[in-house]
Amino acid sequence: MGSFMRIRPWVDAARRFGRKARHNQAGTTAIEFAFVIGPFMALLFAIMEVALVYLAQVSMDAQTEKVARAVQVGIMQKSNMNAEQFKDLFCADLVSFMKCDDVIVDVRSSDTFAEAAANLPQPLKSDGSMAAGFNQFIPGGRNKVVVVNIYCNFKLLASLPAMGDFTGKVGLGLGNMPDGSRLMTATRAFRTEPY
């Protein structure tokens, strides 16, 4: 009983502190905020990243349509444009957060759509990385089937984890390249006009 008497003041003090702490609500808002801010910021960054990828893809599609039209009506062929000039034309109105250095242009010409489908480029190696030198620049002439492929290795601002990292299934992660960037592509296939 003597040892209990020595710790009794400590037990009473703990009880008094517990009663005060239950009634004291100061700081609970800060603690709740600390719990919520992490997931909220992660969700906010995820939404912004998805919006940027979408905007980049829409911009690529619009620019590909523009340069493909220049090939289709013969403007590019008549002006003897080379691959670098064609790439510069593509990059002229690209959104500011995309770099022209990350753009790869591939233009191929065929006689038929079946031949064009059989002659599509393979931009990726078996390990998922970008192949070097796969691109060509053959815009063709009148009444030719032309396929314009534009690739952009878009650097993501934040690497979102793929759901496969947690569940084993493919999911949310926006990066599709080994370095975490996203390979985006825009393609147009058409027959050139008899200009």
Kinemage of the C-alpha trace (Angstrom):
@kinemage 1
@onewidth
@group {chain A} dominant
@subgroup {mainchain}
@vectorlist {calphas} color= white
{ca met a 1} P 0.000 0.000 0.000
{ca gly a 2} L 2.930 2.296 0.583
{ca ser a 3} L 3.961 2.262 -3.080
{ca phe a 4} L 0.410 3.117 -4.178
{ca met a 5} L 0.417 6.114 -1.871
{ca arg a 6} L 3.595 7.372 -3.557
{ca ile a 7} L 2.062 7.287 -7.060
{ca arg a 8} L -1.402 8.442 -6.008
{ca pro a 9} L -0.571 12.150 -6.538
{ca trp a 10} L 0.575 11.297 -10.078
{ca val a 11} L -2.633 9.402 -10.805
{ca asp a 12} L -4.736 12.300 -9.514
{ca ala a 13} L -2.745 14.784 -11.603
{ca ala a 14} L -3.246 12.624 -14.718
{ca arg a 15} L -6.995 12.485 -14.077
{ca arg a 16} L -7.211 16.257 -13.636
{ca phe a 17} L -5.215 16.774 -16.861
{ca gly a 18} L -7.506 14.339 -18.694
{ca arg a 19} L -10.625 16.208 -17.551
{ca lys a 20} L -9.151 19.540 -18.645
{ca ala a 21} L -7.989 18.146 -21.983
{ca arg a 22} L -11.447 16.748 -22.783
{ca his a 23} L -13.036 20.133 -22.343
{ca asn a 24} L -10.255 22.149 -23.981
{ca gln a 25} L -10.889 22.413 -27.756
{ca ala a 26} L -7.992 24.764 -28.553
{ca gly a 27} L -5.856 23.416 -31.397
{ca thr a 28} L -8.313 20.872 -32.770
{ca thr a 29} L -8.812 22.913 -35.933
{ca ala a 30} L -5.067 22.962 -36.559
{ca ile a 31} L -4.831 19.216 -36.076
{ca glu a 32} L -7.779 18.553 -38.393
{ca phe a 33} L -6.224 20.878 -40.969
{ca ala a 34} L -2.941 18.967 -40.740
{ca phe a 35} L -4.781 15.716 -41.470
{ca val a 36} L -6.672 17.150 -44.454
{ca ile a 37} L -4.065 19.378 -46.168
{ca gly a 38} L -1.835 16.546 -47.445
{ca pro a 39} L -4.511 14.637 -49.384
{ca phe a 40} L -6.094 17.913 -50.512
{ca met a 41} L -2.817 19.196 -51.991
{ca ala a 42} L -2.135 15.832 -53.648
{ca leu a 43} L -5.580 15.911 -55.251
{ca leu a 44} L -5.099 19.525 -56.347
{ca phe a 45} L -1.733 18.762 -57.988
{ca ala a 46} L -3.198 15.682 -59.671
{ca ile a 47} L -6.023 17.752 -61.165
{ca met a 48} L -3.567 20.398 -62.409
{ca glu a 49} L -1.289 17.741 -63.945
{ca val a 50} L -4.172 16.070 -65.766
{ca ala a 51} L -5.312 19.487 -67.049
{ca leu a 52} L -1.813 20.293 -68.356
{ca val a 53} L -1.529 16.937 -70.129
{ca tyr a 54} L -4.964 17.446 -71.679
{ca leu a 55} L -4.086 20.979 -72.800
{ca ala a 56} L -0.786 19.766 -74.278
{ca gln a 57} L -2.563 16.990 -76.194
{ca val a 58} L -5.219 19.355 -77.540
{ca ser a 59} L -2.506 21.788 -78.625
{ca met a 60} L -0.604 18.982 -80.371
{ca asp a 61} L -3.731 17.831 -82.179
{ca ala a 62} L -4.523 21.353 -83.397
{ca gln a 63} L -0.966 21.981 -84.583
{ca thr a 64} L -0.809 18.589 -86.314
{ca glu a 65} L -4.017 19.408 -88.153
{ca lys a 66} L -2.484 22.714 -89.268
{ca val a 67} L 0.785 21.267 -90.603
{ca ala a 68} L -0.966 18.246 -92.129
{ca arg a 69} L -3.184 20.613 -94.074
{ca ala a 70} L -0.057 22.323 -95.442
{ca val a 71} L 1.101 18.918 -96.738
{ca gln a 72} L -2.334 17.938 -98.050
{ca val a 73} L -2.806 20.995 -100.243
{ca gly a 74} L 0.813 21.048 -101.464
{ca ile a 75} L 2.014 24.239 -99.742
{ca met a 76} L 4.901 22.403 -98.118
{ca gln a 77} L 5.939 20.549 -101.280
{ca lys a 78} L 5.811 23.686 -103.458
{ca ser a 79} L 7.963 25.626 -100.989
{ca asn a 80} L 10.484 22.720 -100.692
{ca met a 81} L 10.221 22.693 -96.921
{ca asn a 82} L 12.643 20.381 -95.103
{ca ala a 83} L 12.066 18.489 -91.858
{ca glu a 84} L 13.432 21.277 -89.630
{ca gln a 85} L 11.247 23.929 -91.283
{ca phe a 86} L 8.255 21.607 -90.949
{ca lys a 87} L 9.032 21.139 -87.248
{ca asp a 88} L 9.386 24.930 -86.828
{ca leu a 89} L 5.976 25.395 -88.473
{ca phe a 90} L 4.537 22.881 -86.014
{ca cys a 91} L 6.153 24.553 -83.009
{ca ala a 92} L 5.174 28.105 -84.015
{ca asp a 93} L 1.869 28.106 -82.094
{ca leu a 94} L 2.542 25.349 -79.568
{ca val a 95} L 1.623 26.093 -75.946
{ca ser a 96} L 4.464 27.751 -74.052
{ca phe a 97} L 5.095 24.954 -71.552
{ca met a 98} L 5.915 22.444 -74.320
{ca lys a 99} L 9.459 22.440 -75.684
{ca cys a 100} L 10.114 22.173 -79.403
{ca asp a 101} L 13.293 20.214 -78.605
{ca asp a 102} L 11.090 17.372 -77.325
{ca val a 103} L 9.129 17.169 -80.610
{ca ile a 104} L 9.857 14.477 -83.207
{ca val a 105} L 8.294 14.722 -86.670
{ca asp a 106} L 7.626 11.679 -88.880
{ca val a 107} L 6.072 12.150 -92.340
{ca arg a 108} L 5.682 9.132 -94.646
{ca ser a 109} L 4.223 8.822 -98.111
{ca ser a 110} L 2.627 5.760 -99.750
{ca asp a 111} L 0.459 4.939 -102.748
{ca thr a 112} L -2.416 3.334 -100.823
{ca phe a 113} L -3.852 3.466 -97.317
{ca ala a 114} L -3.080 -0.253 -96.834
{ca glu a 115} L 0.570 0.358 -97.694
{ca ala a 116} L 0.634 3.355 -95.345
{ca ala a 117} L -0.806 1.229 -92.509
{ca ala a 118} L 1.859 -1.429 -93.071
{ca asn a 119} L 4.616 1.232 -93.065
{ca leu a 120} L 3.855 2.872 -89.686
{ca pro a 121} L 6.862 3.799 -87.511
{ca gln a 122} L 7.886 2.029 -84.327
{ca pro a 123} L 8.901 4.898 -82.012
{ca leu a 124} L 9.562 2.733 -78.937
{ca lys a 125} L 12.150 0.075 -78.236
{ca ser a 126} L 11.200 -3.154 -76.470
{ca asp a 127} L 12.183 -1.681 -73.086
{ca gly a 128} L 9.744 1.217 -73.565
{ca ser a 129} L 12.351 3.901 -74.232
{ca met a 130} L 12.370 6.118 -77.329
{ca ala a 131} L 14.018 4.608 -80.412
{ca ala a 132} L 16.583 6.770 -82.184
{ca gly a 133} L 16.362 7.527 -85.883
{ca phe a 134} L 12.985 5.901 -86.560
{ca asn a 135} L 11.540 9.069 -88.049
{ca gln a 136} L 11.464 9.904 -91.749
{ca phe a 137} L 10.489 12.936 -93.761
{ca ile a 138} L 8.941 11.906 -97.079
{ca pro a 139} L 5.978 14.218 -97.770
{ca gly a 140} L 5.228 12.725 -101.202
{ca gly a 141} L 3.618 14.415 -104.154
{ca arg a 142} L 0.179 14.661 -105.745
{ca asn a 143} L -2.486 12.055 -104.939
{ca lys a 144} L -0.256 10.242 -102.442
{ca val a 145} L -1.356 8.849 -99.093
{ca val a 146} L 0.568 10.681 -96.400
{ca val a 147} L 0.732 9.876 -92.688
{ca val a 148} L 1.939 12.690 -90.428
{ca asn a 149} L 2.996 11.517 -86.956
{ca ile a 150} L 4.144 14.035 -84.361
{ca tyr a 151} L 5.608 12.787 -81.088
{ca cys a 152} L 6.379 14.811 -77.987
{ca asn a 153} L 8.163 13.532 -74.909
{ca phe a 154} L 6.267 15.691 -72.406
{ca lys a 155} L 7.981 16.178 -69.052
{ca leu a 156} L 5.441 15.958 -66.234
{ca leu a 157} L 5.587 18.410 -63.348
{ca ala a 158} L 4.953 15.778 -60.703
{ca ser a 159} L 5.099 12.038 -61.028
{ca leu a 160} L 1.749 10.695 -59.961
{ca pro a 161} L 2.018 7.108 -58.790
{ca ala a 162} L 0.475 4.535 -61.066
{ca met a 163} L -2.266 2.610 -59.325
{ca gly a 164} L -0.313 -0.500 -60.277
{ca asp a 165} L 2.237 0.537 -57.689
{ca phe a 166} L -0.425 -0.161 -55.028
{ca thr a 167} L -2.913 -2.580 -56.538
{ca gly a 168} L -1.034 -4.389 -59.315
{ca lys a 169} L -3.423 -2.950 -61.923
{ca val a 170} L -2.752 -0.181 -64.433
{ca gly a 171} L -4.268 3.117 -63.387
{ca leu a 172} L -3.783 6.789 -62.644
{ca gly a 173} L -0.074 7.451 -63.300
{ca leu a 174} L 0.249 9.760 -66.302
{ca gly a 175} L 3.831 8.859 -67.195
{ca asn a 176} L 4.151 6.140 -69.832
{ca met a 177} L 7.909 6.292 -70.422
{ca pro a 178} L 10.652 4.715 -68.263
{ca asp a 179} L 11.861 8.158 -67.097
{ca gly a 180} L 8.366 9.121 -65.864
{ca ser a 181} L 7.596 11.480 -68.764
{ca arg a 182} L 4.633 11.048 -71.105
{ca leu a 183} L 5.004 10.254 -74.796
{ca met a 184} L 2.174 12.017 -76.591
{ca thr a 185} L 1.391 11.562 -80.244
{ca ala a 186} L -0.856 13.149 -82.824
{ca thr a 187} L -1.468 11.525 -86.212
{ca arg a 188} L -3.176 12.525 -89.439
{ca ala a 189} L -3.575 10.266 -92.477
{ca phe a 190} L -4.892 11.677 -95.763
{ca arg a 191} L -4.551 11.664 -99.530
{ca thr a 192} L -2.889 14.768 -100.944
{ca glu a 193} L -4.857 16.873 -103.352
{ca pro a 194} L -3.985 17.156 -107.049
{ca tyr a 195} L -2.415 20.587 -106.570
